[in-house]
């Protein structure tokens, strides 16, 4: 008797294979994100059912769950994709040695955010791997923090900021100075990668929400012990992208003048520049719309901007050689 595709899929499910929707739900990852991870990073390469549906083993689902937790804590998914299972587990719960000379007393915590006091209340007594904590100051919002934390002398200032943007930077710095903090921990849902990079460059620690209180406290201990993965040095900053020299109007003027000369290269180059400039702007827009891939899209925009600048230099030389119109600021 022949076995239908449905029967085979059900048989696969009986042996522990799960379809993408069930695997994504168990790992805590949206199905759309799972597909992007598979396509872009080769995460969880799967077998296929007879009807072409992706099937996931229990070990693959566990691995996806670990990666999701680490991404939420601020790790780069592209780096995680190629690590073995035991390395992922170590990153998720790194051992923190808290020595008596380093922390002879409970950590002094200042909490900024409406939900932090309640979330942290049951995890302040400390364990063998985490210090005890005393909450010395609390305020509801970042705007109030510089005044509310004045003189707190906090070891750690922990800030809860749902949408993290550049406007928060001066307030975070002011709160750190007011509270005389030894370390700053920022918990956020979404944030621009440029803002995150600036905070990390200033030795702030960052974690994506939702984060477990125990993990947050472990991060605090790591901040003072100098062992937190979030405090790793940044890569060399990307060089600035030169500003655009040929806008759409300038390129249109060159294209309109091209039929009067024998060489059509200016028109072709103008068309290429229009497309490259459009993709540069599109990548920057994607960086704003997709926080999880913001850094990737910023790198795409940066690479495209550098290519655009090189092509604009070529266009300038070509236009001068052919006597074509140049933008007003290009003459001289």
TATA-V270266 format. One line per field, one symbol per residue. psi: psi as a letter, one per 40 degrees, with the letter a starting at -180 (. if undefined). burial: I if it has 24 or more other ideal C-beta (glycine too) atoms within 12 Angstrom, else O. Layout:
# TATA-V270266
psi: ???
burial: ???
This chain:
# TATA-V270266
psi: hihiddddddddddeehiidddddddefhiddddddddddefhfhiiiideeiihhidddddddddddddddeeihdddddeiiddddddddghhhhhidddgeiihhhhhhideddddedefeeiadeiiiihheihididdeddddehedfidhhhhhhdhhideeddddddddddefidihhhhidiihdddddddddefihihhihhiddddddddddddefehdeeiiiihiiiihiihdhadddddddddedeeidhedddddddddddddddddddddddddgddfddddddddddddddddddddddddddddefihiideei.
burial: OOOOOOOOIOOIOOOOIIIIOIIIOIIOIOOOIIOIIIOOIOIIOIOOIOOOIIIIOOOIIIIIIIIIIIIIIIIIIOOIIOOOOOOIOOIIOIOIOIOOOOIOOOIIIIIIIOOIIOIIOOIIOIOOOIIOIIIIIIIOOIOOIIOIIOOIOIIIIIIIIOOIIOOIIOIIIIIIOIIOIIIIIIIIOIIIIIIIIIIIOOIIIIIIIOIOIIIIIIIIIIIIIOOIIIIOOOOOOOOOIOOIIIOOOIIOOIIOOIOOOOOOOIIOIIOIIIOIIOOIIOIIOIIOOIIIIIIOIIIIIIOIIOIIIOIIOIIIOIIOOIOIIIIOOOOO
